[in-house]
């Protein structure tokens, strides 16, 4: 139909059974302070428990996926919330089906210490720390990241590379 690709990224792969992913995501949301109201649409796996060792293993291999919409909504979700699909698969929903936040503009992996730059159709830009964006399930809607004006849309999102402090650069030069 009218589907289109907005971005593509390579993320770490981690072999886990569906029930392990469900249990990990339940624990992850609980640690993020979220009620487990997430709908797991493609799986009917029981939400059992996983060991602390397995949780730590899955946590170490997790990528946080940032998704931003045209109306300025955004969220962070776990890469474990996106099951692998084979060739010819129809993919998975990356945000709520109602698309109240507008169409998805960008989606890519980030770390909580990163920052992003959002640019609107009116030429406004804002720098936002990733740590201020809520962790949500893959199929949930986002939260307001940037308050766009009427008729204005987010048209671009960029990851800002971490810059070293001026003091760190000076110390590095002195050691050379």
Secondary structure, 3 states (H helix, E strand, C coil): CCCCCCCCCCCCCCCCCHHHHHHHHHHHHHHCCCCCCCCCCCCCCCCCCCCHHHHHHHHHCCCEEEEEECCCEEEEEEHHHCCCCCCCCCCCCCCCCCCCCCCEEEEEEECCCCEEEEEECCCCEEEEEHHHCCECCCCCCCEECCCCCCCCCEEEEEEECCCCCHHHHHHHHHHC
